[in-house]
């Protein structure tokens, strides 16, 4: 009797081990949005672009091209005090902030190599703006809203963000994003 009881227990145990566990239900499909493609711009283009008339866009583009030519001349001449008159208060506040200047100093490989620490907005102008903006061209603009535009240039078939401009009355000023 004892053998049959042990045999029966072994038989039950073996049959429970031989049966595979139930499979879990497959997960429900999840909608996944594709990741945005990496781009060369410092800030993303608005999606969708704020719509203005073709005439408004062309007139703004013409004004901005003239403005950027003026800025190029000031930057090439390293004329900080006149360049500063083309900035709005947001930009001045942002690039006068010691924490922002420390962050830029820490991230810029050229400044790191030179062991240079930006301390003032004039340092930012001399070591960041002058080397990167003296000879820029405007290839396109995109409106963010009624009064703000991204200004784009194309270099080696890649689009780069030059400026965020904000319209104050009839005057465009460099703003920060």
Secondary structure in CASP SS format (residue, H / E / C, confidence):
PFRMAT SS
TARGET T0000
AUTHOR 0000-0000-0000
METHOD secondary structure of the structure
MODEL  1
X C 1.00
X H 1.00
X H 1.00
X H 1.00
X H 1.00
X H 1.00
X H 1.00
X H 1.00
X H 1.00
X H 1.00
X H 1.00
X H 1.00
X H 1.00
X H 1.00
X H 1.00
X H 1.00
X H 1.00
X H 1.00
X C 1.00
X C 1.00
X C 1.00
X C 1.00
X C 1.00
X C 1.00
X C 1.00
X C 1.00
X C 1.00
X C 1.00
X C 1.00
X C 1.00
X C 1.00
X C 1.00
X C 1.00
X C 1.00
X C 1.00
X C 1.00
X C 1.00
X C 1.00
X C 1.00
X C 1.00
X C 1.00
X C 1.00
X C 1.00
X C 1.00
X C 1.00
X C 1.00
X C 1.00
X C 1.00
X C 1.00
X C 1.00
X C 1.00
X C 1.00
X C 1.00
X H 1.00
X H 1.00
X H 1.00
X H 1.00
X H 1.00
X H 1.00
X H 1.00
X H 1.00
X H 1.00
X H 1.00
X H 1.00
X H 1.00
X H 1.00
X H 1.00
X H 1.00
X H 1.00
X H 1.00
X H 1.00
X H 1.00
X H 1.00
X H 1.00
X H 1.00
X H 1.00
X C 1.00
X C 1.00
X C 1.00
X H 1.00
X H 1.00
X H 1.00
X H 1.00
X H 1.00
X C 1.00
X C 1.00
X E 1.00
X C 1.00
X H 1.00
X H 1.00
X H 1.00
X H 1.00
X H 1.00
X H 1.00
X C 1.00
X C 1.00
X C 1.00
X H 1.00
X H 1.00
X H 1.00
X H 1.00
X H 1.00
X H 1.00
X H 1.00
X H 1.00
X H 1.00
X H 1.00
X C 1.00
X H 1.00
X H 1.00
X H 1.00
X H 1.00
X H 1.00
X H 1.00
X C 1.00
X C 1.00
X C 1.00
X C 1.00
X C 1.00
X C 1.00
X H 1.00
X H 1.00
X H 1.00
X H 1.00
X H 1.00
X H 1.00
X H 1.00
X H 1.00
X H 1.00
X H 1.00
X H 1.00
X H 1.00
X H 1.00
X C 1.00
X C 1.00
X C 1.00
X C 1.00
X C 1.00
X C 1.00
X E 1.00
X E 1.00
X E 1.00
X E 1.00
X E 1.00
X E 1.00
X C 1.00
X C 1.00
X E 1.00
X E 1.00
X E 1.00
X E 1.00
X E 1.00
X E 1.00
X E 1.00
X E 1.00
X C 1.00
X C 1.00
X E 1.00
X E 1.00
X E 1.00
X E 1.00
X E 1.00
X E 1.00
X E 1.00
X E 1.00
X E 1.00
X E 1.00
X E 1.00
X C 1.00
X C 1.00
X E 1.00
X E 1.00
X E 1.00
X E 1.00
X E 1.00
X C 1.00
X C 1.00
END
